[in-house]
Amino acid sequence: MQSHPQHTLILVRADWDDEAGVWIASSADIEGLATEAATLEKLREKVLVMVAELAELNGLDSRLPEIPIHIMAGQTARIPNPNFR
């Protein structure tokens, strides 16, 4: 059973996979979280359901009535370098 202080926050990282064309979510804060979706909105929906299920399965110990989940999205974009020769 995991023990967490009163200020529990679950940090979820969402990264864009260019090859697969999907957002991929993972987290070091909740064991077993790994999912993907075509949009950030769909990924958020999936993450919220999965975190609730995994919190129960993993025995997450929190005294908060609601556990905050912070989803950080990252996407790398590129532009042509006008000075590249």
N, C-alpha and C positions, 0 to 999 in steps of 0.2 A: 504494500500500500504506500503510495506517495504522500508525503506530508508537505503542505504548502502553507505559507503565511497568509494572513488576512488579505493581503493585497495581491492575490494571485492574478496573473495575467498570462494568457497563452499567446505566444507569438507565432504566427504562421507566415511562412515565406511563400510568395507566389511568383514564379518565374515563367516567362514566355519561352516556349520551345519552338524555334523557327521551323525546324525540320518536321515536327509532328503537328504544328499549327494549333497548339493547345497551351493553356496555362497549367502549370504543375505546382501543387501545394505540398509543402512538407513542414515539419516542426520538430524541433528538439525538445519541446515542452510537453508534448503529448505522444506517448509511444504508439506507433502503428499508423500515424496519420500520413497518408500518401494518396493523392487523388489528382485527377486532371479534368479540365473542361474547356470548351471552345471559347467561352467568354468569362470575364471576371465575375459577372453577376451569377452565372451558373456555378462557378467555382465557389463563390461565397456560400451559396445555398448548400452545396455538397459539404463544404468544410464545417458549417454550423451543425449539420446533422451528424457528421462523423465525430466531431469533437464531443458532442453530447453523449454519443454511444461509447466512445473510447474512454471518456471520463468515468463513466459508470463501470465499464469493463476493467479499467486499470485501477479502480478504487481511489480516484483522485480525492484527496482530503482537503476540502476548502470550507471555510465557515461563511462564505459569501452567499447571498441568495441568488446571485447571478455571477457567472464567471466571465470577465471581459476577454474577448478574443481580438487581437490586433492582427489584421492581414496586411502585410507589406508586399506590394506588387513592384516588380522590377522588369523592365524591358529595355534592352539595348537597341538603339537605333544608330544607323550610320548614314553619313552624307558623303558625297564625293569631295575629295580634297582638291580645291582648285589650284593648289600650289604643288601637287604631286607630279613629278616628272619621271 
